[in-house]
Amino acid sequence: MDWASIAGIILGVAGVLIGQGMEGGKLSSLLQPAAFAIVVIGTLGAVLLQTRAATFSRGMVMLRWIVKPPSDSRAVLAREIAAWNTAAKRDGHLSLERFMLSSKDKFNAKGLRLIVDGIHPDKMRQLLDMEITAFETAERQAVRIWESAAGYSPTIGILGAVLGLIQVMENLSDPSRLGPGIAIAFVSTIYGVGLANLFFYPIANKLKNIVTQQVLQQEIAAAVFYDIATGDHSRVIDERIATLLREH
């Protein structure tokens, strides 16, 4: 559980609500379903319009990483690297097949398979680099839906404000209907700007950091596979492990 994310969400919302109370305003005045619908549904539609369905779906699935990020697998990978290197040095490259068959990580299984198949190290590294690039591109496109939402929501909030003012202008002769129109106008702007800066941008940035960490692990694993394939010194692989375990 990422308690920093939970604390950030609570503090962000609490800051707005406390400020509203300190100014003498009613908390209920911020609860405008019409304004919320305009901003949230409008932003959702805009993001869907620019994004492939699979990419949008992936971005929504990644949202859970905000409170429950992927487990830190660096220590496990470090132990696996040491085992791969020991087996390759002692029993040859074919001995890596058992690790390939038992690996739950598709990237690692592919790297081990390429070694077992005797693919030339340079060609193997090219294939793994292509795999990393494809993975990173797909993940970053999924994360980008949250950046897009952050860009659209303030503008759609202004659109909600204009709609509210139109309602006000249409009902100038009926004072009882002016209040709801003005409320929608101002609260729509709050929702648009608030969602962008308190949620969408922070979500995008945290997800980008997680993807960067995942890509780094794959890059280190790819370098290790190349080292094993070329029979490089174990000290080199030890340095790779040290880099992997370094705090980022």
N, C-alpha and C positions, 0 to 999 in steps of 0.2 A: 504494500500500500504506500502510495506517495503522499505522505502527510503534508509536504510543502504545497502541493497542488490544492489539497483540500483547504489548507489554511489560507492560501491565496484567494480561492473562491469566496470563502467566508468573509475575509477582510475586505475584498472588493465590494461585495454586496453590502456589508455592514457599513462601510464608509459612506456609501450613497444614502442608505436609510438613516444613519445617525445624523448626517449633514442635513437631510430633509427635516428631521425632527428638531434639530437645533435652530433651524430657520423658522420654526413655528408652523411648518407645513404638516399636513396629515399624510401618513404613510399610505392610506387608501387612495389618495389622489394620484399615486404613481401606478395604481393597478387599473390600467385601461385596456381591456381585451381587444378593442378595435385597433388601437395603436400597436399592440403586440402582434396581432395578426398581420397587419400591413407590413411591419418590419421583418418579422421572422419568415412568413410565407413568401413575401416578395424577395427576400434575400435567398431563400431556398430555391425559388424558381430561377433566379438569375444565375446561381451557381450551377444548377442542373443544365441550363441552356448552354453553358460553355464547356461542360465536362462530359466525358464518356460515362455511361452508366456504371461500368465496372470500376472506373477510377473513383467515381463518387462513392460507390459502395465501399471500396477499400478505405477511403478517407473517413467514412463514418465508423467503420470497424476499428480503425486506429484510435478513435476518440477515447476508448476505454484505457489506453495507455496513459492518459493524463492522471488517473487515480491508481491504476494498476499497471505500471510499465512492465515490459518484458523482463524476465529474471536475468540477473547478471551472470552470464555464462562464461566469463573470461577465465575463471579458475578451472572450470571443467575443460575448456579448450586448451589451456596450458598443459594440463595433465595428459590430454589426448595427444598433443603435439610431441611431448616427451616420449610417450609410448610408441607413436609412429616412428619417430627417429630411431629409438632403440631397436625396434623390430626390423626396420630397414637395414640398419648397420649390421645386425647380428644374423638375420635370416634372409636378407634380400628383399627386393621390391614385391615379389609375389606374396610375401607374408602379410602384406597390408590388406589383402583381400578380406580377411576376417573382420578388420576394422571397417572396411567399406560396407560390408553386409550388415553390420550392427549399428552403423551410424544413423542417427535420427535427423541429422542436418543434411539437406540435399546438396548444399554447396560442398561441404566436406566430403560427402560420399562421391561426388563427381570428381573432385581433385584426386582422391585416392584411386578411383577407377582409372583415371588417365595415367597415373603412375604404374598401376598394375598392368595396363594395356601396353605399356612401353612407348607411349607417345613422346616425341622429342620434347625436351624441357622447354625450349623456346616456343614451340607450337602450343604446348600445354599452358604456358603462361598467357599466351594470347587468348586462348579459349576462356581461361578463368577471368581475365580482365574484361572480356566481353560480357561474361556472366555478371560480374560486379556492376558494370555500367548499366546493363539492362535492369538489374535489381534496383540500383540507386535511382534511375530515371523513373521507374514505375512508382517507387515509394514517394519520391519527391513530388511527382504529379498528384498523388493522392493527398499529400500534406497541403498542396497548393489550394485545395478547395477551401481551407480555413483562411488562408490569406485572401482569397477572392471574396469570401464572405465578409471579412473585415473591411475590404474596399467598398463593397456594395452597400452594406447596412447603413452607414451614415447618410448616403445619398437617398436611399429608400426611406430613411427616417425623415429627411427633408420633404420627400414626396408625401409622406403621411401628414406632415405639418401643413403642406399646401392643401391637401384634401380637407383637413380640419378647418382651415381658414375659408375654404369654399363653402363649407357647411355654415360657418358663421355668417358669411356675406349673404347666403340665401335665406337666413332666418333673422335678419336684423329687426324685423317687425315683431318677432316673438322672443322676448328676452329669456324665457325659460329654456330655450334651446341653444342659447349662446354658450353657456358653460360647457356642455359636453364637447362642442366643436373646438373651443379653445383648449380644453384639456387634451383632446386627441392631437391637436397641433403641436403643443409643447412636449407632451409625453412621447410622441413618436420620435422626436429629435433625441430625447434622452435615451430611448431604447436603441436607436440606431448607433449613436456615438458610444453608449455604454457597452453594448454587446461587442462592438468592434475592438474597443481598447481594454475592456475588462475580461473578455473571453476569447474572441476569435484570434486576435494577434498573439496573445500568450499561448493559446493552444497550438497555433502553427509553429511558434518558436520552440516550444518544448518537444513537439513531434519531430522537428528538424534535427534537434540535438540527439534524439534517440536513433533516428535513421543514420546520422553521421557516425555514431558509435557502432552500429551494426555493420556499416560499410568498412570501418576501420578494422573490425575483427576479420571480415572477409579478406581484406587486403593483406593482413598479416598471415592468415592461413594460406593464401595464394603464394606468398613469398616463401613460406615454409615448404609447401609442396614442391616449389622450384628447387629449393635447397636440397630436399631429400632426393629429388630426381637426378640432380647433378652430383650427389654425393658430397655436398659441402661439409665443412667442419662442424662438429656438434656445437662448438662455441658460438657459431653464427646463429644457430637455432636457439641457443640459450639467450642470446641478445634479443631475438624476436619475442621470446616469451617474456622477457623483462619489459619490453615495450608494451606488450599486450596487457600486462598486469599494472602498468603505471596508471595512476589516477588521472582522469581527464576532466 
